[in-house]
Amino acid sequence: MRKMKLDLANRRIAPAAAVALVLILAAGGSAEDSGGITGFAPSRVAAERQLEQKLRAIPDAARAEANLRHLTSEPHLAGTDASRRVAEWLRDQYRSFGFDAEIVTFSAWLPMPRQITLELTRPTQKTLATPEDAIDVDKDTADKRIVPAFNRYSPSGEVTAPVVYVNYGMADDYRALASAGVHVEGKIVLARYGKSYRGVKAKLADEHKAAALILYSDPKDDGAPQGDTFPNGPWRPLSGIQRGSIIYTEIYPGDPLTPGVAATANAKRLAPADAASLPRIPTMPINAQDAAVILGNLTGETVPADWQGGLPLTYHFGPGDAEVHMKLVMDYQQRPIYDVIAKLRGASDNEWVVLGNHHDAWVYGAADPGSGTATMLETGRALGELARSGWRPRRTIVICHWDGEEPGLIGSTEWVEQNATELQAKVVAYINTDVGVTGPNFSAGATPSLKEFIRDATREVEDPRTGHTVYEAWREHGLAAQSDIPASARQAAVADASGEAPVDAIGSGSDYSAFLDHAGIPSIDMGFNGPYGVYHSAYDDFYWMKHFGDPKFAYHATLAKIIGTIALRLDQADILPFDYPAYALELEHLTTDRIRRATRDGDEQALEPALDGAAKLSISAKNASDALEAISGAPLDPAKAAQINRALASVEQAFLVPEGLVGRPWFKHPLYAPGTYTGYAAVALPGVTEALDRHDSATLKREADALTAAYARAAAKLDEVARLAQAAASAAGQ
Ligand SMILES: [Zn+2]
């Protein structure tokens, strides 16, 4: 799934603080500046560079292309035999690379569509829910196995009602309708995709008492107004439909009947009626040409200019005389989910580096997720070849291919829930790619401790288009994209101040969610982006990738090299390369920003202890970093290094709040969560931020205190790192 969104509101920092940041960055300097690699003793850098170069010579564009051709040979929706066939093929690939690979199966509550009917009944009869057009030059688009467009986890239901157009179906849109005197209660609401996760639209439609929801792709957002449409270009043609889940992943992801525990055969399950993540009103997706029929029959007031989409008609709120009949029959069953878990055992099996990508797709899934899968396979093959030539990982490398990501992050969530204790004790970081490649522009999201680490890795890899490093191309494109953002919204984002390539906050919408939000494991998500209008449609197929996304598969090979470099550095580092001073500084800025917002309600005092806590965290981070710096000159005693690394890797977990966020206890991380009303975009300091949004002073106080306690726990963990490093230094006689 994976939709990256800039969450500007959460990236603002005070200009004065931004200046301080520039000075710190200028004064600090990374190990890279002196030819070193962060986390490696100087005596080990040459060998690491040699190993990385050997790995980066292996990923191959032609093999990535062959991988993708295989992965897109049939539609492979989660819950079908085709999804099992993909899992078995992946398992066998990793076995051939020398990994221990197995399939781990879960049983999830998963619907399949049995009947999907939509028709205009007034003022004239017209059958809607038209499928995507088959396209002559691309025979995959004519395959009988393409699943009809549906929104997974819609309930069954039958509704006949007038229609109201609700723009993007966001909270502000409903407010605008109410003030225009348009009522949606009992109506079918028609919303365009975009701006938020579609499950949030379903929840808001339900909260506003709509009888049903129709979602459609407006050409203005991803069709002809953006550029040529498929098969002549990468954008969505009028018949293209975005499928997608509407389960409320912002409440909890994974199997809806087993929140917090693994969906094994014998797990205790909720009754579906008690599952808070299950949507309540019938919801279905349609294409723009069907939407035009409905919109063309709506009357009432003309919509405001920013509600007008790209269809050649004037949009009205509705309702008017038009009436639509919807009938959905969904077959809900327990269905199998097949995760592939492949391990390359390291000298220490007590520390794991985990890489992941999902393998299930809405249809063929060439970009989403096949480009990531084809890439990850090349990374796996490269690591396997190094192992064959006598190299042994220091830490165990685990590559996971998740099933059931599209319905609701099921495969990754269930596996993390099943193994949470072991993962929290062993995993040093989780590296995700989902939509690996849709074009040449690199982007990444990460926990703040890993931002500089990922920048460093991209400095080692050549960008196919420019011939410079991926880092330089990323920085140039990333900063240009930021300057397109209005200055009023931009203010002083961290990346602007530093002039570095922008690393996004990591939110939800892909498989890192359980690792980071539930288990507190530092995470990275990345990929190469470009014009991509066929998201979740039958046109996201091999033809699309071969003609538009990455015709030479050069970016697939490049991404495999980046992921491989990241995996090797995390695997081989003497001291894990987490940058906690930068993390603490970012938290100081975020807390300062929230205090500024709290002054509007006179609530700033509630947050002052948290700002003190963030300042103390910065001091602890600086002390730990200095103590580590003092022992960085020579390789450490392995037992002492392991202790230090364990403490370093668990700082992220120290932030976790055991009882979880208010109203959504599955989410344990008080610093980052998907927004309750955005779904994909990360909201930083979510408890405090959402209390501020609601002007809820009592909750703000409680959330601010929880934040202060979280900062204190992380500071104590960093103090432990400093003590361990100092002890190691005196043992070594330094
Ligand atoms: Zn995906």
Residues whose N, C-alpha, C, O or C-beta is under 5 A from the ligand:
A	BS01	ZN	M1 R2 D368 P369 D434 V435
